[in-house]
Amino acid sequence: MIPNSSLPILSLITFAPLVGAVLVLVLPKDSKSAIKLVSLVASLVSLILTHYVWHHFDPNAGLMFEERSAWIPAMNVDYHLAVDGLSMTMVLLTAIIMPLALLASWKQEGNVKLFFLLFLLLETGMLGVFTALNFFHWFIFWELGLIPMFFLIRIWGAEDRTYASFKFFLYTLAGSVGMLLAFAFIYLATNSLDFIDLRQKAASGELAIALGKFVESINTHIGMHIDPTRFASLLFWGTFLGFAIKVPIWPFHTWLPDAHTQAPTGGSMVLAAILLKMGVYGFLRIVLPIFPYQVQAHINVLLFLALASIVFGAYAALAQTDFKRLVAYSSVNHMGYAMLGIFVTVATAANVADLANEKAAALNGAILQMFNHGISSAALFFLVGVIYERTHTRKLEEYGGLRKIMPIYAGVLGISMFSSLGLPGLNGFVGEFLVFKGAFPIVPLVSSLATIGLVITGVFLLGMMQKVCFGPLNEKWKGLTDMNTREICIIAALMFFMFWIGLYPGPLLDASNKAAVQLVDLFQNLGH
């Protein structure tokens, strides 16, 4: 079987787009069709190999398809790749979204070579974040997900692209610096950058002891009196900042609406569907396992930030008059649900001893919400791009009545809207239901307040649908054409997952459940 094979399939998945980027680089810039075709084929190679991995994935086996070899022995750095229940669905999501984003960009004519080259580099970076297990090369992949997106916004963005691209870059760079400094200190204390090794050290208390000795040596050498507990908290907050900006969690979210609004359609699809999930994944893979005591100590603050993201994100979306900006703010709201499901794992409830099942439900819901939001947000941003390409406006008040001349568009927009809204039978419902099912018994007040976000989400999404598709037709749109075959194929692929997960979420939940239970057990056993 392939899991025990020597074939480095995760490396092939991760670097297939990079190979495609090299091929694009040597093609003449005038060969636009060849460049697009090579890019699409490279992305499809990753998708096909990912499907193979998904087919052979055993969620009860722990780390699978593991690749490990010494890379920089002097620094104790290994090249270490693997997937488990925390990362498998994210690799699958990335492999699905990228070919669709490339197809969504098929009509791109300006500087095609650089455009598709950046997309392929971006895909390698994102896949690497979800497969790498050593911080040294994981961080290289993390930054590779930042730089191409900066140029995609800066070169091919809308009218305020310069402002949006630099804001995106500076925010995410600031987060990366905090995270890099934190892990530099962890490495100096433990001589390890391996996520699995650090997780084991954290669970056994060895990490806390190593950091304590490191702080003691600093105090001895420089004559200061740094408290080891406060030092560990600083490392936690430095790492937290890097991921909180990426998610983004309120109040670190202000870069997102600008970046989304200015990015080209394919860029917006990838940004919402995958790049945001890199931040949420960081909490699952790094923050919770490596900083369990610090997360537990600051859980009330973290729950408040998740709640603020849900409620404020929904209210901000409600106030928008720009179609794309409305969808962007809805991402802040929806990622808030995922963060609530993750932080509930650490919370405790008065007079209730064992809440392991509820916590596992919330955490599984959060992981599923990541996948579901990736599908629904990619669909909505694609549909914004479809109508913008025809009308060259994103102002909601300028639309109206499009259902009469674009019935296919109105139909798929309605389905995508209900997917984002969480209508039972579609994918968005399952993840949010599990989050609230797990959260209510543990943090009833926070969960009750979070339902405000559900109500407001319904208001702004239904209002958006009303303004775009219903009412009197704006006379200047009389000549608009409905969706073409390419556009229908892209949205059909996304709608397949909306219905499949909505009606049969079992495979995705089975993939994550074992890893979710192990993470819950980690916090159940803290202090025992």
N, C-alpha and C positions, 0 to 999 in steps of 0.2 A: 504493500500500500504506500501511497505517496507520502504520508506523514513520517514514515521511517526511511524514506528515500534520501539519497545524498544530493538530489537535485535541489539547488537553492531557489525554490520557487518564489519565496517572498522577495528575494533580491531581483528576480526576473520581473515580478509585478512592479516593484518600486522603480526599477531603472529602465524598463521598456520605454516609458515616455522620454527619458533622457537620451536614449539611443535615437528615438525619433527626432529629438531636438537637434542632435548632431547631423542627422540626415537632412533635416530642413536647412541647417546652416550651410551645407555644401551645395544645396540646390540654387540655381539662379533665381534672383528675386522676381524676375518676370514670370517664372513658372508657377503662377498662383494656384492653378488647379492641382498640380503635383504636390505643392506645399500643403494644401488643405487635405489632400488624400493621404499623404504620408503621416500627417498629424493625427488624423482620424484612425488610421490603421494602428499606429503606435498605442493610442488610447484604447482601442478595441482589444489589442493583445493583452493589456493589463486586465481588462474586463473579463476576457475568456479565462485567463489564468486564475483570476479571483473567483470566478464561478466554480472552477475546479477545486480550489481550496475550500470554498463554502460547501461544496458537495461532500468533501472528505473531512470536514471539521467535526470534531467530537468535543462538545462543550464540557464533558466531564473529565477530559484528559489534561486539563491545565494548559500550560504553554504548548502550542503545536507548531509544526513546521519550523522548529527552532534552528537558527543558524548562529554559530558562535565560533569565532576565531580570534586569536591574538592580533591586535592591530598596533598598539603602541605599548609594548610590554613595560617600558621604563615608567609609564604613568599608570599602569594597571588598567589600560583601556582596551576593551574587547569590541570587535564588531559583532553586535548581538541583535538579532531580529527574531521575532516570534509573534504569534497572535494568540489571543485567548478571548473569553467572553466579553471583555471590556473593549476590545479593539476590532473584533471580526466584523461586526456590523458597520463600523466606520470605514474599514477598508472596502467593504462591499458598496457602501453609499458613494464613496469617492470614485470607484470604478464605474458606477452607473451614471453619475452626474457628468463626469468629464466629457465623454463622447457626445452627450446631449448638448452641453455648453458649446462644444466645437461646432456642432451642426447648427446651433442657434446663431453662431457667428459666421455662417457659410457665405453670407453676402458681403462680408468685410472686404473692402478693396484697397484701403489705404495702408501701405507698409505691411502687407500680408505676412511677409517672411518673419519680421520681428514679432508681430502679433501672435502668430501660432507658436513660435519658438518660446515666447514667454508663458503661454498656456501649458506647454509640455513641461517646462521647468517647474512651474507651479504644481503640476500634478505629481511629479517626483517628490517635491518637498512635502506635499500633503500626505502621500502614501507613506513616506519615510517617518513622519510624525506618528502614524498609527502602527508602524511595525517595529521601529527602533526601541531598544530597551536599555541603551547606555546613553547617558546624558550628553556625552561628548559628540557623538554623531547625530543624536536626536536633535541637539540644538542647531546643528548645521541644517538639517531638514526644516526645522522650525523657522529659521531665518530665510530659507529658500521659499517658504510660503509667504514671506513678507515682501521681498524685493520685486518679484515679477508683478505682483498686484499693484504695487506703487506705480510702476511704469505703465501698466494697463490703464489705470485711472488717469495718470498724468498725460499720456499721449492721446488716448482715444476717448477720454471722458467728455462730458458736456461742458457748458460754458464756464462753470466754476471749478474746473478740474484741478487747477494748480493748487488752490486752497485746500480742496478735499484730499488730494494725494499727499500733500505735506502734513496735513493734520493726521491722516491715517498712519503715515510713516512715523511721525514723532510720538504719537500715543503708543503704538505697538513697540517701538524701539525703547521707550521708557520702561515698558513692562518687561521687555527682554533683558535690559540691563539689571533690573532688580532681581530677576530670576537667576541670571548668570552669576551675580555676586553671591547670592545665597548658596548656589551649588559649588562655587569656588571654596567657600568656607567649609561646606560639608565634605568636600574632597580632602581638604587639608586636615580635617578631623578624622576621617575614616579611611582615606586612601581608596575610596570607591566612588564610582559614578554610575554603577549598575542599578537600575530601578528595582529589580527583584531582590538583589542583595541588600539595598537600603531599606526596602520594605521589611525584610526579615530582621534586620538590625533594629528598626524602629519598634517592631512588635515585641521583640525580646528585651527592649530597654538598652541594648548595646549602643544604639545611636545616641541616646541621651547621655550615657556615660562618656562616650567618645567626645561629644561636644563639650561636656563639663570639663574634661581633662584639657581640651584645646583652649577653652576660656581661661582655665587656671594657668596654663603656660603663657598666654598673652598677659595676664595680670602680673605674672612673675617677671616677664621680660620688660614690660613698659610701665610697671608700677601703677596700673589702674585697678579698679575694682568693678569689673563688669560682672553682672549677675548672669549665671548660665541660663536660667529660665527666661530672662528677658532677651538674652542673645538668641535663644532658640525661637522665641516669638518673632524677633526681627527677621530671622531667616524665613519663617513661615509667611510673614506679611510681604516680604520681598518676592517670594514665589507666588503668593496669592495675587499680587498686583499684576504679574505677567499674564496670568490666566484670566483674571477678572476683566482686564481691558479687552482681551480677545473675545470673551463670551458674547457681548459685553454685559457686565453687571452694572446697574445704576450705582454710583453716579459716573462711572468710567465709560459711558456709552456714547458720548456726544460726537465721537468721530464717525460712528456708524451711519447715521442718516445722510451725512454729507458724502461719504464714500459710496454708499449705495446709489444715491441719486445721480452722482456724476459718472459712475462706472458704466462701461458698455454693457449691453444685455448679458452676454456670456460671463463677463466679470461679476456682475451682480448675482447671477445664478450660483457661481462658485463661491463667492464671498458669503452668501447667506446659507447655502447648503452645506458647505464643508469647512471654510475657514473659521466660522464661529464655533463649530463643533470641536475644533482643535483646542479651544479654551476649555470647554466643558470636559473633554477627554482628559485634559491636564489635571483637573480636579480628581478624576477617577483613578488615573494611573500614578499621579505624583503627590498631590496635596494630601488627600485622605490617607493613603498608605504610609507616607514618609513623615507626615506631621500629625499623627492621630491625637496626641495630647494637646497640641496647640489648637487644632480644629475644635476639640471638645471644650477647651477653655474659652473659646470665642464664639461658641455656637449661636448665642443670642444675637450677636452682631451679624453673623452670616445669614441667619434666618430673616432678619430685618432687611438685609440687602436683597435677598431673593424676593421677598414680598414687595419691596419698593420697585424692583424691576418689573414685576407682574402688573402692579397697579399703575405706576407712573408711565410705564411703557404703553399701556392700553389708553390712558388718558391723552398721552402725547399723540398717539395715532389718531385718536378721535378729532384732534384739533387740526389735522393736516388737510390741505387743499391740493397738494401734489400727490398724484397717484403713486408714484414710486416711493416717495417719502413716507406715505401711509404704510405701505408694505414693509418698509425698513423699520419703522417703529414697532410694528407688530412682531418683528423678530426679537426685539428686546423683551417684549411681553412673553413670548413663547419660550425663550431661553430661561426666563424667570421660573417657569414651571419645572424645567429640567433641574435647575439649581435647587429649588425647593425639595425635589425628590432626592437629590444627593445629600443635602444638609440634614434632612430628616433622619438619615442613617445614623447620625451622630447624636441626635437629640434624645432626651429622656422624658418620660411622662410620670407625673406624680402617682404613687400607689399602684403602678403597673410594672411588674418585674420583667416579663418577657414579651417584647414586641418585635421579635425577630421576623415573624412572617409579614407584619405590616411594613417594617423597614425594607425587607426584600422586595415587597410589592412596589413601594415607592421608588426604590433604586432601579428595578427593572423598568418601571414606567418612565424614569428619567432617561435611561439608555434608549428605550423605544422612542421617546419624544425627540431625541436627537435625530434619529433616522427619519421619523415622520416629518419633522420640521424641514429637514433637508429636501424631502420630496415636495411638500406643499409650497415652501418658499421658492424653490427653483421654478415651480410651475407658475406662481404668481409673478415673479420677476420676468420670466419669459413672456408671459401674456402682457405685461406692461410694455415690454420691448416690441411686441407685435403691433400694438396699437400706436405706440410712439413712432414706429417706422412709417406708419401710414398718415398720421396726423401732425407729427412734429410738435406735439404739446403733451404735457403731463397734468395739466390743470383739470381737475375733476368737473368743474362747472362748465367747461367747454365741450364735454361729451354729451351724453343723453340720447336715448332711443336707438342705440347701436344694435339692439336685438333685432330690429326690423330689417337691417341690411346685412348684419353679420351674425346670423343665428348660430352658426357653429362656434364662433368666438364666444358669444354670450353663454352658450351651454357649457363649454369647458371652463370658462371663467367662474360660472356658478358652482360647478363641481369642485374646482380648486379652492374657491372661497369657503365652501362648506367643509372641505378637508381641513383647512386652516382653523375654521371655527370649532371643529371637533364634533361634527354631526355623527351620531351612531351609524355604523355601517361603513364609515370612511376611516382612514388611518389615524387622523388626529384625535379621535375620541379615545382610543385604547390607551395611549400613553398618558394622557391627562387624567383619565379615570383611575388608572393604577397609582399615579402620583397622589391624587386626593384620597383614594382608598387607604393608602398607607399613611398619609400625613394627618388625616383627621383625628385618629385615636391618640396620636403622639403630640401634635401641636394644634389643638382645636381652634385656638384664637387666630393664629397665623393662617390656618387653612380657611377659616371662615372669611377672613378679610381678603384672602386671595381670590375667593369666588367673585369679588367685585370685578376683577380682571376678566373673568369669563363673561360677565354680563356686558361690560364695555366692549370687549372684543366682538361680541355679536352685534352691538350697535354700530361700530365703525365699519365692520365688514359688510353688513347688510346695507348700510348707507352708501358705501362705495359701489356696491352692485346696483343700487337704485340710480345713482348719478351717472354711471357709465352706460348701463344697458336699457334702462326704462325711461318713461317720460317721453316728451316730444323729441323728435329727431332734429338735431342741429342741421340746418339746411346745407352748410358747407361740407358735411360728410356724406352727402348723397352718393357720391361716386366711389366710396370706399369698397374695396374687395374683401371678401371673407378670407379665412385662413387657407393657405395653399397646402399642397401635399407634404412638403418638408415640415412645415409648422405643425400640421396635424399629427405627423409621425412622432415628433418630439413630445408633444403634450400627451399623446396616447400612451407612450412609454411611461410617463410619470403617473398618468391616471391608472394604469395597470397596478402600480404599487399602492396607490390610494385605496383601491377596492380590495386588493389582495390582503393587505395588512388589516384593513378595516373588518374584513370577513374572516380572516384566518391568520391571526398574529402569532400563532404557536411557534413556527420555526424561528422567528427572531427572538421571541421570549425564551425559548429553549436554549438558544445560543448564548444568551447573557446570564441566565439564571444562576448557574453554578458560580460564576465569578462574582455576581451580586451577593449571593449568600456568604461567600468567603469574606467579602468586604464588610458585610454586616457582622459576621462572627469576630472579625478583628476588633471592632468597637465593643461588642458584647463582652469580650474577654479583657478589655483594658482595665487595669487595676485589680484583676483577679490573680 
